[in-house]
Amino acid sequence: MSEKKYIDSRGWKYQVMPGLGENTYKARYQRPEKQGDVGWKGLAAVPWRETREAAQTDLDQLAEKKGWAEWNG
């Protein structure tokens, strides 16, 4: 499974990132005024997952539902 990143109409960016500890992954978002590794927050709409693939599936489904575009940032 490929890792996809998304961006919404407001310019908010979304991607899967690891949490603290082993085997914890979650979709996170970043507001447009932030850049790089700064300001990423956990997305409340999805749970923590034990694998990156499961977290990516959550993000892909949410992106499809919300109509977000893929982002190559």
C-alpha positions as CSV (number, residue, x, y, z in Angstrom):
1,M,0.0,0.0,0.0
2,S,1.4,3.4,-0.9
3,E,1.4,6.3,1.5
4,K,-0.9,9.0,0.3
5,K,-1.1,12.5,1.6
6,Y,-4.0,14.8,1.1
7,I,-4.9,18.5,1.1
8,D,-8.4,20.1,1.6
9,S,-9.9,23.2,0.1
10,R,-8.7,25.3,3.1
11,G,-5.1,24.2,2.5
12,W,-5.0,21.9,5.5
13,K,-2.6,18.9,4.9
14,Y,-3.2,15.4,6.1
15,Q,-0.9,12.4,6.4
16,V,-0.2,9.3,8.5
17,M,2.5,9.7,11.1
18,P,3.8,7.5,13.9
19,G,3.0,8.2,17.5
20,L,5.2,7.7,20.6
21,G,6.2,4.1,21.2
22,E,6.1,1.1,18.9
23,N,3.2,0.2,16.6
24,T,1.1,3.4,17.0
25,Y,0.0,5.3,13.9
26,K,-2.6,8.0,13.2
27,A,-3.7,10.4,10.5
28,R,-2.6,13.9,11.4
29,Y,-3.3,17.4,10.0
30,Q,-1.3,20.6,9.6
31,R,-2.8,24.1,9.1
32,P,-1.6,26.0,6.0
33,E,0.4,28.6,8.0
34,K,2.7,25.8,9.4
35,Q,5.5,24.2,7.4
36,G,7.7,21.1,7.6
37,D,7.5,19.1,10.8
38,V,5.9,21.8,12.9
39,G,2.2,21.9,14.0
40,W,1.0,18.4,13.1
41,K,-2.0,17.4,15.3
42,G,-3.8,14.1,15.7
43,L,-7.0,13.9,13.7
44,A,-9.8,13.2,16.2
45,A,-12.1,11.6,13.5
46,V,-9.8,8.5,13.3
47,P,-8.5,6.2,16.0
48,W,-4.9,5.2,16.8
49,R,-3.9,2.1,14.8
50,E,-1.2,-0.6,15.3
51,T,0.0,-0.5,11.7
52,R,0.7,2.3,9.2
53,E,-1.4,0.5,6.7
54,A,-4.5,0.5,8.9
55,A,-4.0,4.2,9.7
56,Q,-3.6,4.9,5.9
57,T,-6.9,3.1,5.2
58,D,-8.6,5.4,7.7
59,L,-7.1,8.4,6.1
60,D,-7.9,7.2,2.5
61,Q,-11.6,6.6,3.4
62,L,-11.9,10.0,5.1
63,A,-10.3,11.7,2.2
64,E,-12.7,10.1,-0.3
65,K,-15.7,11.0,1.9
66,K,-14.6,14.6,2.2
67,G,-13.4,15.1,-1.4
68,W,-9.8,15.9,-0.5
69,A,-7.1,16.0,-3.2
70,E,-3.9,14.1,-3.1
71,W,-0.9,16.2,-2.0
72,N,2.7,15.5,-3.0
73,G,4.3,17.8,-0.4
